[in-house]
Amino acid sequence: MSDIKNCWVKKGGAFTGEVSAEMLVNLDIPWVILGHSERRALLNETNEFVGDKVAYALAQGLKVIACVGETLEQREAGSTMDVVAAQTKAIADRVSNWSNVVIAYEPVWAIGTGKVASPAQAQEVHDELRKWLAKNVSADVAATTRIIYGGSVNGGNCKELGGQADVDGFLVGGASLKPEFIDIIKAAEVKKSA
Ligand SMILES: O=C[C@H](O)COP(=O)(O)O
């Protein structure tokens, strides 16, 4: 197993049902996904709590895919960038070394719905996120941090999405269980080898 979709915010202990970062390290699981929208929405994980989790997981030696993304209501209200900037800021406030962080932009309305963001919509947010990192963290972190896209990626849309300048790969749910996953991997690797 190469990743898991959550871990606890601090050292393991009497937190029944939670998976600690230390457990993942012991099991040689290198990556953890934190801040997934389902945990934010269903388990009331705040931006600050997610930021604390990211910092703790990194401190234990894990690599983190940190998810950010807006709901449909937030997009329609024109607050997409405010939402993802606030989510990213809570991480930036707690993390100084970004070398083991990947940001996953996952518009909530696109996750598991079949309604993928258009390549232009994805590129716009990825570009804004990179600019946010350049302004608020550093030019180096902005240039080197991978910003991947998630939300209804499939074999049919991966090429065009992956061709966008600031889309550095994908976070894939449903399609990772289907043969088309191989096409998605290939679409993500084109840029890596370029
Ligand atoms: O956890 C998986 C991601 O949220 C994306 O899921 P999806 O590719 O099924 O939309």
The ligand as a Gaussian input file, in Angstrom:
#p B3LYP/6-31G(d) Opt

LIG

0 1
 O      -10.725000      10.327000      -3.239000
 C      -10.771000      10.448000      -4.440000
 C      -10.930000      11.745000      -5.034000
 O      -11.651000      12.550000      -4.183000
 C      -11.488000      11.752000      -6.415000
 O      -12.537000      10.854000      -6.585000
 P      -13.171000      10.591000      -8.054000
 O      -12.018000      10.427000      -8.994000
 O      -13.982000       9.334000      -7.883000
 O      -14.008000      11.784000      -8.380000

